[in-house]
Amino acid sequence: MRGNLLINEIKGPDAGHAFEHYVFLEFLAYKELTKASFDTKYWRRQSGLEVDFVLARGNIAIEAKIANPIQKRDIKGLVEFAKENTSQKK
């Protein structure tokens, strides 16, 4: 078993969860180092659509994906979030 893998060598659902966790830890580190004050939330609907990270009171939405290439279906949550969030701010 190899101990060190490159990020592009990790595969499967566990890889996606691990990458999301890594991104979350980077947000925590950034907040600590810069003393920034923002909430890190997620968005999810009963339909299963989701956005991994929502920052700045909904002004920034981030979907962390390890897949290559990214498919249109991978951003459905971002698209729906943008529609819903835009209509709420009008």
N, C-alpha and C positions, 0 to 999 in steps of 0.2 A: 504494500500500500504506500502510495506517495504522500508525503506530508504536506508539501507546498503546491497548491494549485493556483493557476492564473485565473482571474475572474471569468474569462471567456471559456474556461474549461469546466466550470460548474454547470450542471444540468438538472432539470426536473423541478417539481414544485418546492422542494426544500431549498433549492438555490434561490428561488424567488423570495421566499420568506427570509432567508439569510440576508439577501441584498436589501430588502426593505428595512430589516433591523439595522444593518450597517448605515443606511441613509439616516435613520432615526438617531443613531448614536452620533453621527456627524452633526446633526442639528443641535443635539444636546451639547456637544463640545463647542460648537460655534457660539451658542448662547452663553456658555460659561466663560469662554475666552474674551468675548466682546461685551459681556454684561448686557446683551440685548434682551429685550422683554417682549416676547411674543408667544402665543399659545401654539402648540403643535397638535392639530386635531386630524381626524379623518372624517370622511363622508361616505355613507352607505345607505342604499335604499332596499326595501323589501324585495325588489326585483333582482337583487344581487349586484347591481351596478355600484361601484365604489371608486373613491379617490384615496390614495394612500396618505397624502399629507395635505392639509389645508392650513395655510398660514395667513397672517395679516388680516384677520377677521374676514376671511373668504376671498381676499384679493389675489392670493397666490394659491394655485392648486398644482400638486406634483404627483405624478404617477411614476413610481420606481419600477422599471422593467429591466430584466437581465436578458431577455430574449433578443435575438438578432436574426433577421430584421424585425422591427416593430410592425405589427399588423394593424389595420384599421380597427379591428375588434378590440385591440389592446387599449384604445383610447375612448371607448364608448362612455365610460364613467366620467372622464374629463369633459366630453361634449355635453352630456346631460347636466353635469354640475354647472358648467358655464351657462347653459340655457336657464336653469333654475335660479342661479345666483344673479344673473343679469336682470331677470324679470323682477326679482325681489328688491333690487336697488333702484328701480324706476320710480 
